[in-house]
Amino acid sequence: MKKLFILTVAILLLCGFRAPNGNIISKGELSDKLLINLGEPHVRTDLGLIQTRAFGGILFVKREVWSYRIDEYNYRFVIQNGQIVDEHWSRF
């Protein structure tokens, strides 16, 4: 039981991105949290409008990719209508 608890806590801690000031930023949060903790992105790429179905009709959603360089890592966040929907990091 103790091992399961430790494993669960470890997974919860690794489920999000930890900003340099210590705040955890994860999927589903508003993009304002990125701006507050990391400032303006180094590169902001507009992916245009994407069609989605909602409430029996077609809805257009704006998507962007925000790129940050922190130390030797590159972080990319996909922002959809002001909300973080995906995050990715790499060394290159």
C-alpha positions in Angstrom: 0.0 0.0 0.0 2.9 2.3 0.8 4.5 1.8 -2.6 1.2 2.6 -4.3 0.9 5.8 -2.4 4.5 6.9 -3.3 3.9 5.9 -6.9 0.7 8.0 -7.1 2.4 11.0 -5.5 5.3 10.8 -8.0 3.0 10.6 -11.0 1.0 13.6 -9.8 4.2 15.6 -9.4 5.3 14.7 -12.9 2.0 15.4 -14.6 2.8 19.1 -15.2 5.5 21.5 -16.2 7.2 23.2 -13.3 8.1 26.8 -14.1 11.4 28.2 -12.9 9.7 30.0 -10.0 8.2 26.7 -8.8 4.6 26.9 -10.0 3.2 23.8 -11.7 1.6 24.5 -15.1 -0.4 21.7 -16.6 -2.9 20.9 -19.4 -6.3 22.5 -19.1 -5.1 25.7 -17.4 -5.5 29.1 -18.9 -2.6 30.6 -20.9 -2.5 33.6 -18.5 -0.6 31.3 -16.1 2.2 31.0 -18.7 2.3 34.7 -19.2 2.5 35.4 -15.4 5.2 32.8 -14.7 7.3 32.8 -17.9 6.5 36.1 -19.6 6.0 36.5 -23.3 7.0 33.5 -25.4 10.1 33.7 -27.5 8.2 32.4 -30.6 4.5 32.6 -31.0 3.2 30.6 -34.1 -0.4 31.0 -35.3 -1.9 27.7 -36.5 -5.0 29.5 -37.7 -8.6 28.5 -37.1 -9.6 24.9 -36.7 -13.2 23.6 -37.2 -14.8 21.7 -34.3 -18.3 20.5 -33.8 -20.2 21.9 -30.8 -23.8 22.1 -29.9 -24.9 20.7 -33.2 -23.0 23.2 -35.3 -19.6 24.1 -36.4 -17.4 26.2 -34.2 -14.0 27.8 -35.2 -11.3 27.6 -32.6 -8.0 29.6 -32.7 -4.8 27.6 -32.1 -1.3 28.9 -31.4 2.0 27.3 -30.4 4.1 29.2 -27.8 7.8 28.4 -27.6 10.0 29.1 -24.6 13.7 28.6 -24.1 14.6 27.9 -20.4 18.2 26.9 -19.7 19.1 24.2 -22.3 15.5 23.0 -22.8 12.9 24.1 -25.3 9.2 24.0 -24.2 6.3 24.2 -26.6 2.7 24.8 -25.5 -0.3 24.4 -27.8 -2.9 27.1 -26.8 -6.5 26.7 -28.0 -8.9 29.5 -27.2 -6.7 30.7 -24.4 -6.3 27.3 -22.7 -3.2 25.0 -22.7 -4.1 21.8 -24.5 -0.7 20.2 -25.0 2.9 20.6 -23.8 6.2 19.3 -25.1 9.8 19.7 -24.2 13.1 18.8 -25.8 16.8 19.6 -25.6 17.1 20.6 -29.2 
